Amino acid sequence: MYRLFFHLIFKRMDPEEAHHLAFRWIQLAVRIPVLRTFLAAALAPRHTELRTEVLGRRMHGPFGLAAGFDKNAVAVDGMTMLGFDHVEIGTVTAQPQPGNPKKRLFRLVPDRALINRMGFNNDGSASVAARLAARNPVFPTTVGVNIGKTKVVPEEEATADYVTSTERLARHADYLVVNVSSPNTPGLRNLQAVEHLRPLLTAVREAADRTVTDRRVPLLVKIAPDLADADVDAVADLAVELGLDGIIATNTTIAREGLGLTSDPELIAETGGLSGAPVKERSLEVLRRLYARVGDTITLIGVGGIENAEDAWQRILAGATLVQGYSAFIYQGPFWCRAIHKGLAARLRNSPYATLAEAVGAAHKKVTA
């Protein structure tokens, strides 16, 4: 039904306008008590075998909403109602910014993919912090906060920019993510180099610790699939050295060649980050490499090209404790989380693993045993 609706309605709309329309519907639905209760029961049934404990939190399952969908923390309850086990908001920058000029979001329907060059359009960390502080959750959930660099801030002042956002947002975050991997802010990916990343992560860690004194806010870094293998290893080693809590692998890719893209060449040529099915293979490769490097010492979150329960299951076997999605939600609609949870529960029951935690990294352990 949703796919028919997508092709008849959403496909004919500008992707960003369709996104905002869907947002309004979700926000409206969650404001109506009877409707939200019905939708949560239908779309987010719980599977006790999928319960996950990670980053100091207990979650109903491992599947969450990746950053980029809810940039300003306006639909956390709505996305939880739809079945996401955690919601990562953002990317949020220290200063509010409109993002890049429109048109900046493109669907590659035959490839089940998106290209975006949104440019971290968001209300700024002060406004988002105020919104999170005022939030009265209808559906309690884990909220991750993803922070990035304000576009107009020069690279040499990036650390101070991230620290400002950390000081405003850390107390409202169940975990905090440093995003240095979006291709849509000039120079941002340069911060993935270890010589830049070490002082940045150190400063953010210190800012979080002095801002929130009654608990430790878990800190993660999100990396790009375009990093060379040696650079993936370097980031992994740095994360362990600094005592980071985790790594998110991966963000969107700037690559186009070798991905088997079949959409209109003019669309494929649009600048920006490509997400969805075409990044699946490389994102999985990066995850496997990270787990081989760090094992169970830190938490890995797998994201990029996850379309179904099998994709999520393969990320877990490869070493991800949590998995996230975004692009496939656009194509598969509100029953997506339900299908993934049902499929994951079935795979776990039919596996040799007693718990989901036991399955994390099992593919690697089997190979090396």
N, C-alpha and C positions, 0 to 999 in steps of 0.2 A: 504493500500500500504506500509506504513512504517513498519508495523508488519511483512509483508512478507520480506521486505528488512532486517529487524533486524534478522530474523531467517536464512536468506540465507547468510548474510554478517557479521554483527556485532557479532552475537552469536558464529561464528566460530573464531573470533579474540580474542586475549587477551584483557580483559576489559580496561586496561589502554591504550593500543595501539589504541583501538577503540575510546576511549575518545579523544586522541590527534588528530586522524584523523577527527573526527567530529569538533573539535576545528578549525582545519585548513580550513575545508570547510566553517564554519561560518565566520571566519576572511576573507577568500577570497571573499565570497558573499557580505560582507558589504563594501568592497573596490570598488565594481562596482556600480556606481550610479544608473543606470537603474534597475539593478537586485535588489539592496537593496530596492529601492522604491516599486518595484513590490512585493517583499517578505513581506515588512512591511504592505502593503495594504491587502495582502492575509492572513497573519498570525496574524496581530495585529490590527484588526478593533476596533475602540473605541466605548464604550457604555457609554454615558454621565451619565447614572444613577449610574454607578460604581465609579465615581470620588470620591477620598478620600483625606481628609486633615488630616494629622497626622505628628507628630514630626517636625512641622513647615514647612512641604512640601505639595505641591499639586501633587497628583499622578492621572494617568488615571484610576487606579483601585487598588484593594488591594493585587493583586497576584504578588509575587516576586520570584526571584531566590535565594535559600538558599546558604549560604557559602559552599565552598568546590568544586564547579564546576569551578569557575574562580578564582583561588588562587592568581594570579598575576596581575589582572586588565588588561588583554590583550584582552578581548572580551566583554566589557561592551556594546558597540554599537551593536554588533552582537546579544547579548541576548535580548537587547531592541527591535531589529528588529524582533525577534521571538515572541515578545508579553509580555515579563515580565515587570511589572509596576515599579519594582525597582530591583536593582541588588546588592547583598551583596557579596563583594569580600573577599578573604582570605580563610582560616586563614593565617594571615601574622605574622611573628615573627621578633624580633629585628635583629637577625642574619640570613643570608641566610642558608638554610639547605636542604640536599637532601631528607630527609624523611627516612622512614624505607626501608630495603632491599626489592627488588621485589622477588616474586610476592606478591602484597599487596592490590589488588582489586579483588573481586570475585562476580559473579552474582549468585543469587539464583532464577533462572527464574521461577520455579513453584510457588515460594512464592512472586514473584514480589518484590524482595528485593536485597540489596547489602550488602556485608561485606567489610569494608575497614580498613586497618591499615596503611594508607598513612604516618602518622607521621608529618603532617604540612610541607610537601615539598613545599618550596616557595623561591622566590628570595631575601627575606629580606626586612625590612621596608624602608630602604634607596632607594633601587631600585624601589619598588612599589610606593613610594612617588614621585619619579622623573617621573615615567610613568604617574601617575595621574596628576601631575603638567603640563605635556606636552600635555595632552589629549585635543583634539579639537573635541568636541562631534558632531557626525552626528545626533544622536537621543538623545537629552537631556533627562536625567532621574535622578532618585534618586539613589545615590551610597552609600551603607553602607560599612563600613570597619570593618572587624572582626579581632581582634588581639589575639594572644596566646603567650604562653611561649616558648622560645627557649629551645630545648631539653637538651643541655649541661649546661644550667644555673641551679644551685641548687635551691631548693624550697625557701630557705631563701633569695635568691636574685631575686625572681620572680617579686616583685613589681617594682624594678628598671628596669627590662627587659620590663615590660609592659609600664612603663613611657617613656622609650626610643622610643618605637613604637608610643606611643601617641603623643610625641613631633614631630615626623616626619610626621605622617599621619593625625592628627586631622584637620588640615586646609583644607585637601582635602576630608573630610568625610561629607556627609550629615547627617549621624549618625554613632556612634562608638559603637562596640560591644566587650565586654570583654568575651572571650571564656575560661571558666574554666571547660568545661564539655566533652572535647574529651577524649576517653579512650586510645588514642594511644600515648600520651606523659606521661611517667612515673611520677606519683605523681601529675599530673595536677588536677585531680578531688578532691584532698585533699583541693584545694583552694576554693571549694564550701562551706566548713565549715565556718560559720559566723565569727568565730574568725580570720580566714585568709582573708575572703572576704571583711570584713569591711575596713581594712587598704588599701587593694589593690584597691578597688573601689574609696575610698577617694583620694588616690594618683593619680589615673587616671583622676578623675574629676578635681583635682587641676591642673594637667599638661595640660589638654585640655583647661582649662580656661585661664591659663597664656600664652598658645601658640596661641590661637585664641581669640582676644580681641574684635572683631567687631560683634560677634554673639555667641550664646550659641550652642555648638555642643551637640546634644542629646546623652546620654550615656545609653546603655542597657547592660544587662548581659544575657548570654545564659546558660541554665541549662540542666542537664541530666534527662532522664526519669527514671533513676534508683534511684533517691533520694527518701528516705522515706518521707511519707506524712508530718511528723513533720518538716523535713528539707526543704521541699517545702514551708511550712508556714513560716519558719524562714527566708528564702531568700526573700519571699514576704514582710515580715515585715521590713527587712533590706533595701530593695529597696525603700519602702515608707519613712523610717527614713532618708535615705541619699538623698532623692529627685531624685532618678534615673528616667529616662524618660521611661524605659520599661524593660520587661523581654521577652526573646525568649524561647519558650517551644515547642519542646525539641530537644536536640542533639540525637545522635545514642545511642543504648543500648548495653550493654554487655550481657544481658540476652539471653537465648536460650530456656529455659524450659517454657512450658505453652503458647507458641506463635503459636502452630499448624503448625510448619514448616514441609514441606514435601519434601524438596530438599535432594540431596545426603548427607548422614550423615557426610561424610568427609568434604564437603563444610561447612555444618552447624558448624562443630567443629573448623573451622578456627578462630583464634583470631582476634579481632578487633571490630569495632562498626557496629552493624546491623541497617540498615535503610530500609525504604520502608513500604509496607503494614503491616508487622507484628508489627510495633511499633504504628500503628494508635490508637489503643484503649488506651494504656497507655499515649500517648502524649495528647490525648483528655482529659483524666482524670486529668492530671497535669494542663492543661489549665483551666479546670473547677474549680479546687481547687484554682488556683491563682486568678481567677476572683472573686470567693466567698470571697477571702481574701482582695483583693485590689480594687475591683469594677472598677470604671472609673478613679481612681486617677492616674494610670500610663497606658501606652500603652502595650498591650500584642500582641505578634506575635506568631501565631500558625504554627508549622512545625513538620513534622513527619508523614509519611504515607498518605499524601494527594495525591490522585490519580485522582480525578474528581471533578466536580462542587459541588456535594452533600457533599463530604468531606470538601471542602472549606467553604461551607455554614454552615455546622455544627460547624466548628471552629469559624466562625463569631458569630453565635448564642450563642456559649459557652463563648464568651468574647474577641475574637481576632479582633483587628482592621485591622491588616494585616495578610496574610497567605503566606507561602513560600513552595516551592517544589524543589526537585532535583531528587531523585531516579526514580520517575515515568516518568520523562522526558526521561530517558534512554530507557524505555520500550514503551513509547507512541509517542515520536518523535516530529517533529516541529509543528504539529497542536494542541499540548496539550494546550497551553495557549489560543488559539482561542476557544477551546471547553469549557474550564473552564470559560472564560469570558462570553460566550454565555449562559452557564448554570446558572451562577450566576445572570446574568441580568434577565433571565426568572424566577428564584426563587424569586428575589426581587419583580418583577412585580406581581407575584401571592401570595405575602405575605401581611400581614396587615401593613407592615412598609413602610413609605413614602420614606425613604432614607436608604442607607446602614449603616450609622452611627446609625440610630435608631434600626437597627437589632443587633448591637453589644451587646452581653450579654443578649439578649432578652429571651433566654431559662431559664436563671437563674432568671431573673426578674419575669417571668411567674410563676415559681415554688414558689418563695417567696412572690408573691403578695397576 
